[in-house]
Amino acid sequence: MSKRLRLAVLAVSCALVLDACGRQRHGEPNGADTAQSGQTQSGQTQSGPSQSAPPQSAQNAQPRPLPQNAAEPSTIKRLNDDGSETVEDTSGDTGVRNALLAAVASSAVAATTTSAPSLWQPGVNYTQLVPAQPTSAPAGQVEVLEFFWYSCPHCYALDPLVESFKKNKPAYVSFSRVPVMWNEGHRQLARMFYTLDAMGKLNELHGAIFKEIHVKNDPLVDAGGDEAQSEKIQTAFVQTLGVSAADFKKNYHSFGVETALQRADQLGLRYRVAAVPTFVINGKYVADVGTAGGEERLMSLVGDLAAQEHAR
């Protein structure tokens, strides 16, 4: 038994003694009933289930009025660790009962607070970054980044939940996807991502890219890693979705796309992203499906950490 809990038990015992004294002063019968009560207090335990109704003798007893000159109880009993009792003089201390009850309440609340586990544990469900990294979110916003790769089957499986999070996120969450660029094939898919983003077509075609790769088995990049050939493959693909080939080519090597690619590369290095999908919340916390314990738990974790940051 912990020290805190043992103190709470002792306080409860004292409160019960005072409560019994209070009932006797307010007219509980003496005689046989008092003797029975004293027998119970001496250590005998009644067997069988507790009853909701009081004993018959107590029901028939008429309360006696308290004498006007009745004094507060002058002593209380405390239960020691070895089972013995200590009698203490409390003459003139009319606040003992309230103090003991307050101690009981305080101990119970403290014990509950310290023993209740948190749903998410740092070092288990997520990694806390020290020091925290700067974000590009506006003031008052919490930045949430998803590092992903279009050819990753885990990213594809998680994407419906990510889309739902994106559509239903609180107004204080600033959400962005960041494509990883571990090799030329990754970079070429990332270039298509930022080209469509620059054209304002990304939200419309994001899901179609996933399906082209994972359902139709079209990698959308050249098998040999040739960038010019990958550009042709991707241009032909977006044309089937109603995108102008000329506009796509104009943005493909634009300054805005090159800047976005450079920033994504820096973010991947800053957060040392070694697997996808990986989420970074407000530059402070890193989590993935494995640490969170599942896809749905991951999105719940992301939301909870973002709310925690917003409340600071």
KOLZABA-95687 format. One record per residue (C-alpha): chain; x, y, z; residue number from 1; residue in one letter. Coordinates in pm, whole numbers. Example, Ala and Ser with C-alpha at 12.3 -4.5 7.8 and 13.67 -1.06 7.14 Angstrom:
2
A:1230:-450:780:1:A
A:1367:-106:714:2:S
END
This chain:
312
A:0:0:0:1:M
A:148:342:-96:2:S
A:215:603:168:3:K
A:-46:837:12:4:R
A:-315:569:15:5:L
A:-228:464:375:6:R
A:-266:824:491:7:L
A:-601:845:314:8:A
A:-720:527:493:9:V
A:-614:665:830:10:L
A:-795:990:760:11:A
A:-1110:802:661:12:V
A:-1096:601:986:13:S
A:-1079:921:1188:14:C
A:-1367:1073:996:15:A
A:-1580:765:1062:16:L
A:-1514:788:1438:17:V
A:-1620:1152:1441:18:L
A:-1925:1071:1232:19:D
A:-2029:805:1484:20:A
A:-1990:1056:1765:21:C
A:-2206:1301:1575:22:G
A:-2485:1046:1533:23:R
A:-2483:963:1906:24:Q
A:-2505:1331:1996:25:R
A:-2804:1374:1768:26:H
A:-3012:1105:1938:27:G
A:-2922:750:1834:28:E
A:-3059:507:2096:29:P
A:-2852:372:2380:30:N
A:-2901:36:2551:31:G
A:-2890:-276:2338:32:A
A:-2836:-83:2014:33:D
A:-2546:109:2162:34:T
A:-2395:-211:2293:35:A
A:-2432:-370:1950:36:Q
A:-2264:-69:1790:37:S
A:-1979:-88:2038:38:G
A:-1941:-459:1966:39:Q
A:-1911:-387:1595:40:T
A:-1652:-116:1656:41:Q
A:-1444:-351:1869:42:S
A:-1352:-551:1561:43:G
A:-1634:-796:1483:44:Q
A:-1748:-792:1121:45:T
A:-2103:-869:1016:46:Q
A:-2137:-1140:753:47:S
A:-2359:-1139:447:48:G
A:-2447:-860:203:49:P
A:-2498:-506:327:50:S
A:-2860:-398:372:51:Q
A:-3012:-83:232:52:S
A:-3260:-47:519:53:A
A:-3147:27:877:54:P
A:-3196:-230:1159:55:P
A:-3550:-258:1298:56:Q
A:-3448:-120:1639:57:S
A:-3308:191:1475:58:A
A:-3625:235:1269:59:Q
A:-3843:229:1584:60:N
A:-3615:440:1800:61:A
A:-3718:797:1870:62:Q
A:-3436:1050:1854:63:P
A:-3353:1228:2174:64:R
A:-3288:1603:2167:65:P
A:-2932:1717:2217:66:L
A:-2881:1899:2551:67:P
A:-2805:2266:2501:68:Q
A:-2489:2245:2704:69:N
A:-2356:1939:2518:70:A
A:-1988:1978:2433:71:A
A:-1798:1879:2121:72:E
A:-1619:1545:2154:73:P
A:-1298:1598:2347:74:S
A:-1104:1303:2206:75:T
A:-1058:1121:1877:76:I
A:-904:785:1801:77:K
A:-633:739:1539:78:R
A:-543:401:1390:79:L
A:-170:332:1391:80:N
A:22:124:1132:81:D
A:55:-167:1379:82:D
A:-322:-184:1436:83:G
A:-320:-13:1776:84:S
A:-520:299:1854:85:E
A:-400:636:1984:86:T
A:-640:864:2169:87:V
A:-577:1236:2114:88:E
A:-725:1530:2303:89:D
A:-910:1770:2073:90:T
A:-1081:1986:2333:91:S
A:-1173:2322:2195:92:G
A:-1088:2224:1837:93:D
A:-1423:2245:1663:94:T
A:-1265:2222:1316:95:G
A:-1111:1874:1351:96:V
A:-1392:1700:1167:97:R
A:-1381:1938:872:98:N
A:-1002:1921:855:99:A
A:-1007:1542:848:100:L
A:-1272:1529:579:101:L
A:-1074:1780:372:102:A
A:-763:1563:410:103:A
A:-957:1258:292:104:V
A:-1084:1442:-17:105:A
A:-740:1582:-97:106:S
A:-571:1242:-63:107:S
A:-832:1069:-277:108:A
A:-803:1328:-556:109:V
A:-424:1318:-549:110:A
A:-417:937:-558:111:A
A:-656:931:-854:112:T
A:-459:1197:-1041:113:T
A:-122:1029:-1000:114:T
A:-243:681:-1088:115:S
A:-447:764:-1401:116:A
A:-235:683:-1710:117:P
A:-230:913:-2013:118:S
A:-367:780:-2341:119:L
A:-49:876:-2529:120:W
A:299:822:-2387:121:Q
A:607:1015:-2508:122:P
A:880:780:-2619:123:G
A:620:512:-2686:124:V
A:347:657:-2908:125:N
A:548:953:-3035:126:Y
A:892:1112:-3021:127:T
A:937:1455:-2871:128:Q
A:1197:1666:-3052:129:L
A:1447:1858:-2841:130:V
A:1490:2132:-2935:131:P
A:1163:2196:-3115:132:A
A:1199:2307:-3476:133:Q
A:1061:2632:-3623:134:P
A:749:2603:-3838:135:T
A:608:2806:-4125:136:S
A:253:2811:-3987:137:A
A:95:3153:-3921:138:P
A:72:3282:-3566:139:A
A:-193:3096:-3367:140:G
A:-180:2797:-3605:141:Q
A:-50:2446:-3531:142:V
A:151:2297:-3819:143:E
A:88:1933:-3910:144:V
A:311:1779:-4178:145:L
A:263:1440:-4344:146:E
A:576:1304:-4510:147:F
A:469:1059:-4779:148:F
A:557:894:-5112:149:W
A:305:827:-5385:150:Y
A:445:477:-5449:151:S
A:426:377:-5081:152:C
A:143:124:-5021:153:P
A:114:230:-4656:154:H
A:67:593:-4759:155:C
A:-200:482:-5005:156:Y
A:-382:280:-4738:157:A
A:-371:568:-4490:158:L
A:-470:839:-4736:159:D
A:-852:813:-4690:160:P
A:-807:880:-4318:161:L
A:-568:1166:-4394:162:V
A:-823:1316:-4632:163:E
A:-1092:1291:-4366:164:S
A:-861:1457:-4113:165:F
A:-784:1733:-4363:166:K
A:-1152:1804:-4433:167:K
A:-1262:1795:-4068:168:N
A:-959:1945:-3896:169:K
A:-1003:2237:-3657:170:P
A:-945:2584:-3795:171:A
A:-622:2618:-3594:172:Y
A:-451:2327:-3777:173:V
A:-233:2412:-4077:174:S
A:-194:2083:-4267:175:F
A:52:2011:-4549:176:S
A:181:1703:-4728:177:R
A:553:1681:-4793:178:V
A:679:1428:-5052:179:P
A:1008:1260:-4964:180:V
A:1300:1268:-5205:181:M
A:1535:984:-5124:182:W
A:1628:919:-5489:183:N
A:1555:1045:-5839:184:E
A:1231:848:-5868:185:G
A:1103:1010:-5549:186:H
A:1207:1353:-5674:187:R
A:1026:1311:-6006:188:Q
A:700:1221:-5831:189:L
A:753:1513:-5594:190:A
A:799:1743:-5894:191:R
A:463:1631:-6035:192:M
A:307:1691:-5691:193:F
A:434:2050:-5669:194:Y
A:359:2122:-6036:195:T
A:-7:2033:-5987:196:L
A:-5:2231:-5661:197:D
A:124:2539:-5845:198:A
A:-156:2496:-6099:199:M
A:-423:2466:-5830:200:G
A:-503:2110:-5943:201:K
A:-347:1906:-5663:202:L
A:-653:1861:-5441:203:N
A:-855:1751:-5742:204:E
A:-601:1498:-5873:205:L
A:-421:1377:-5561:206:H
A:-634:1064:-5522:207:G
A:-614:987:-5894:208:A
A:-234:975:-5874:209:I
A:-248:719:-5592:210:F
A:-493:503:-5789:211:K
A:-288:521:-6109:212:E
A:13:385:-5925:213:I
A:-147:129:-5691:214:H
A:-454:15:-5884:215:V
A:-335:44:-6244:216:K
A:29:-37:-6159:217:N
A:157:265:-6351:218:D
A:462:405:-6163:219:P
A:438:742:-6343:220:L
A:818:763:-6360:221:V
A:1074:624:-6598:222:D
A:1211:288:-6487:223:A
A:1565:406:-6559:224:G
A:1522:730:-6366:225:G
A:1542:956:-6674:226:D
A:1383:1289:-6578:227:E
A:1287:1394:-6931:228:A
A:1114:1062:-6992:229:Q
A:933:1086:-6658:230:S
A:809:1432:-6757:231:E
A:658:1288:-7075:232:K
A:489:1004:-6884:233:I
A:340:1245:-6630:234:Q
A:229:1497:-6895:235:T
A:42:1224:-7082:236:A
A:-121:1111:-6758:237:F
A:-248:1453:-6647:238:V
A:-385:1515:-6995:239:Q
A:-620:1221:-6947:240:T
A:-753:1406:-6642:241:L
A:-820:1728:-6834:242:G
A:-502:1918:-6750:243:V
A:-343:2133:-7021:244:S
A:-13:1982:-7135:245:A
A:125:2330:-7208:246:A
A:41:2462:-6862:247:D
A:184:2151:-6701:248:F
A:514:2188:-6889:249:K
A:531:2559:-6808:250:K
A:512:2493:-6434:251:N
A:718:2174:-6431:252:Y
A:1055:2356:-6405:253:H
A:929:2687:-6270:254:S
A:1102:2879:-5992:255:F
A:809:2813:-5756:256:G
A:831:2435:-5806:257:V
A:1209:2434:-5765:258:E
A:1175:2631:-5440:259:T
A:910:2393:-5310:260:A
A:1129:2092:-5390:261:L
A:1422:2247:-5209:262:Q
A:1211:2321:-4901:263:R
A:1071:1966:-4895:264:A
A:1422:1827:-4914:265:D
A:1532:2046:-4621:266:Q
A:1232:1940:-4411:267:L
A:1306:1573:-4469:268:G
A:1664:1625:-4355:269:L
A:1565:1842:-4058:270:R
A:1328:1580:-3920:271:Y
A:1545:1286:-4031:272:R
A:1252:1116:-4200:273:V
A:1354:757:-4267:274:A
A:1011:600:-4327:275:A
A:670:702:-4454:276:V
A:403:791:-4369:277:P
A:544:1005:-4089:278:T
A:372:1297:-3917:279:F
A:538:1596:-3751:280:V
A:320:1810:-3525:281:I
A:422:2171:-3470:282:N
A:792:2097:-3502:283:G
A:782:1915:-3166:284:K
A:640:1564:-3208:285:Y
A:701:1284:-3458:286:V
A:467:985:-3495:287:A
A:384:707:-3738:288:D
A:148:411:-3768:289:V
A:379:182:-3572:290:G
A:429:409:-3273:291:T
A:63:509:-3255:292:A
A:-57:148:-3275:293:G
A:-262:161:-3596:294:G
A:-386:390:-3871:295:E
A:-693:527:-3693:296:E
A:-499:569:-3368:297:R
A:-233:762:-3557:298:L
A:-484:1018:-3680:299:M
A:-636:1046:-3332:300:S
A:-287:1098:-3189:301:L
A:-212:1370:-3444:302:V
A:-535:1548:-3357:303:G
A:-474:1522:-2982:304:D
A:-118:1652:-3004:305:L
A:-233:1941:-3224:306:A
A:-505:2028:-2972:307:A
A:-251:2013:-2691:308:Q
A:-25:2256:-2875:309:E
A:-315:2490:-2947:310:H
A:-409:2498:-2577:311:A
A:-62:2614:-2470:312:R
END
